[in-house]
Amino acid sequence: MEQCQEKILHMSQVKRAVDNIPDANTLQSMTDTFKALSDPSRLKIVTALSTCELCVCDLAAVCGSSESAVSHQLRILRNLKIVRYRREGKIVFYRLDDDHVKSLISQSLQHVKE
């Protein structure tokens, strides 16, 4: 690991970096989002939802899990505003909350494939 040879702070860069760091609440929300997406089951759900809207039954089939297990993961994702749902009669359809989540999934997939 390389270390600085001289202990000279580059104050303008330090200030710019510090100014770019979000407040504590925002950092915690970001951490919670990354924690949620670090679980393979939840990541599989989110990746599936990045292609189309799906109901719990469909997600269970896609993930090879029980509807109960998928519902549990969806509750976590819903609470973090990663996914949202709409009801059509007795069926509940899930989709990604917004394009930011889709972009995050797409960019992380591109990153690991490089």
C-alpha contacts under 8 A as a table, 3 or more apart, distances in Angstrom:
res1	aa1	res2	aa2	distance
4	C	7	K	6.57
9	L	14	V	7.52
10	H	13	Q	5.59
10	H	14	V	6.17
11	M	14	V	4.94
11	M	15	K	5.92
12	S	15	K	5.16
12	S	16	R	6.12
13	Q	16	R	5.03
13	Q	17	A	6.08
14	V	17	A	5.13
14	V	18	V	6.09
15	K	18	V	5.09
15	K	19	D	5.98
16	R	19	D	5.13
16	R	20	N	6.28
17	A	20	N	5.15
17	A	21	I	6.71
18	V	21	I	5.40
19	D	22	P	7.86
22	P	26	T	5.89
22	P	27	L	6.00
23	D	26	T	5.43
23	D	27	L	6.20
24	A	27	L	5.04
24	A	28	Q	6.15
25	N	28	Q	5.11
25	N	29	S	6.28
26	T	29	S	5.06
26	T	30	M	6.18
27	L	30	M	5.07
27	L	31	T	6.10
28	Q	31	T	4.94
28	Q	32	D	6.12
29	S	32	D	5.07
29	S	33	T	6.25
30	M	33	T	5.10
30	M	34	F	6.31
31	T	34	F	5.20
31	T	35	K	6.06
32	D	35	K	5.01
32	D	36	A	6.12
32	D	80	L	7.50
33	T	36	A	5.15
33	T	37	L	6.26
33	T	80	L	6.69
33	T	82	I	7.69
34	F	37	L	5.03
34	F	38	S	6.00
35	K	38	S	5.06
35	K	39	D	7.12
36	A	39	D	5.99
36	A	42	R	6.82
36	A	43	L	7.89
36	A	76	I	7.55
36	A	77	L	7.03
37	L	40	P	7.45
37	L	42	R	6.10
37	L	43	L	5.20
38	S	42	R	7.70
38	S	43	L	6.80
39	D	42	R	5.43
39	D	43	L	6.03
40	P	43	L	4.99
40	P	44	K	6.01
41	S	44	K	5.16
41	S	45	I	6.39
41	S	63	C	7.39
41	S	73	Q	7.54
42	R	45	I	5.03
42	R	46	V	6.15
42	R	73	Q	6.03
42	R	74	L	7.68
42	R	77	L	7.60
43	L	46	V	5.05
43	L	47	T	5.94
44	K	47	T	5.11
44	K	48	A	6.12
44	K	63	C	6.69
45	I	48	A	5.15
45	I	49	L	6.16
45	I	59	L	6.74
45	I	63	C	6.98
46	V	49	L	4.99
46	V	50	S	6.14
46	V	83	V	7.79
46	V	96	L	7.06
46	V	105	I	7.87
47	T	50	S	5.07
47	T	51	T	7.20
47	T	105	I	6.76
48	A	51	T	5.74
48	A	52	C	7.00
48	A	59	L	7.67
48	A	62	V	7.57
49	L	52	C	5.17
49	L	53	E	5.74
49	L	54	L	6.70
49	L	94	Y	7.36
49	L	95	R	5.48
49	L	96	L	6.04
50	S	53	E	7.99
50	S	95	R	7.49
50	S	96	L	6.48
50	S	102	K	5.56
50	S	105	I	7.78
52	C	95	R	6.94
53	E	93	F	6.26
53	E	94	Y	5.53
53	E	95	R	4.77
53	E	96	L	7.94
54	L	58	D	5.81
54	L	59	L	6.23
54	L	93	F	5.31
54	L	94	Y	5.41
54	L	95	R	6.80
55	C	58	D	5.27
55	C	59	L	6.19
55	C	91	I	6.92
55	C	92	V	5.67
55	C	93	F	4.31
55	C	94	Y	5.86
56	V	59	L	5.00
56	V	60	A	6.02
56	V	67	E	6.09
56	V	70	V	6.74
56	V	71	S	6.75
56	V	92	V	7.23
56	V	93	F	7.20
56	V	94	Y	7.66
57	C	60	A	5.13
57	C	61	A	6.36
57	C	67	E	6.08
58	D	61	A	5.13
58	D	62	V	6.19
59	L	62	V	4.95
59	L	63	C	5.96
59	L	67	E	7.82
59	L	70	V	7.00
60	A	63	C	5.20
60	A	64	G	5.69
60	A	65	S	4.96
60	A	66	S	5.56
60	A	67	E	5.28
60	A	70	V	6.03
61	A	64	G	5.18
61	A	65	S	6.79
65	S	69	A	6.35
65	S	70	V	6.64
66	S	69	A	5.21
66	S	70	V	6.32
67	E	70	V	5.09
67	E	71	S	5.98
68	S	71	S	5.07
68	S	72	H	6.25
69	A	72	H	5.17
69	A	73	Q	6.44
70	V	73	Q	5.13
70	V	74	L	6.07
71	S	74	L	4.98
71	S	75	R	6.18
72	H	75	R	5.27
72	H	76	I	6.75
73	Q	76	I	5.27
73	Q	77	L	6.35
74	L	77	L	4.93
74	L	78	R	5.86
74	L	83	V	7.44
75	R	78	R	5.04
75	R	79	N	6.12
76	I	79	N	5.24
76	I	80	L	6.46
77	L	80	L	5.23
77	L	81	K	6.29
77	L	82	I	5.16
77	L	83	V	5.68
78	R	81	K	4.98
78	R	82	I	5.83
78	R	83	V	5.01
78	R	84	R	5.82
79	N	82	I	7.66
80	L	83	V	7.84
81	K	84	R	6.83
81	K	97	D	6.15
82	I	96	L	6.03
82	I	97	D	5.24
82	I	98	D	7.72
82	I	101	V	6.61
83	V	94	Y	6.64
83	V	95	R	5.59
83	V	96	L	4.29
83	V	97	D	4.41
83	V	98	D	7.93
84	R	94	Y	5.71
84	R	95	R	5.68
84	R	96	L	6.15
84	R	97	D	5.18
85	Y	92	V	6.45
85	Y	93	F	5.40
85	Y	94	Y	4.34
85	Y	95	R	6.23
86	R	92	V	5.71
86	R	93	F	5.38
86	R	94	Y	6.64
87	R	90	K	6.90
87	R	91	I	5.83
87	R	92	V	4.43
87	R	93	F	6.24
88	E	91	I	5.27
88	E	92	V	6.18
88	E	93	F	7.49
89	G	92	V	7.90
96	L	99	D	7.45
96	L	101	V	6.65
96	L	102	K	6.97
97	D	101	V	7.03
98	D	101	V	5.88
98	D	102	K	7.00
99	D	102	K	4.95
99	D	103	S	6.02
100	H	103	S	5.02
100	H	104	L	6.10
101	V	104	L	5.01
101	V	105	I	6.28
102	K	105	I	5.24
102	K	106	S	6.11
103	S	106	S	5.00
103	S	107	Q	5.90
104	L	107	Q	5.26
104	L	108	S	6.08
105	I	108	S	5.26
105	I	109	L	6.14
106	S	109	L	5.18
106	S	110	Q	6.25
107	Q	110	Q	5.04
107	Q	111	H	6.04
108	S	111	H	4.92
108	S	112	V	6.31
109	L	112	V	5.42
109	L	113	K	6.27
110	Q	113	K	5.19
110	Q	114	E	6.40
111	H	114	E	5.53
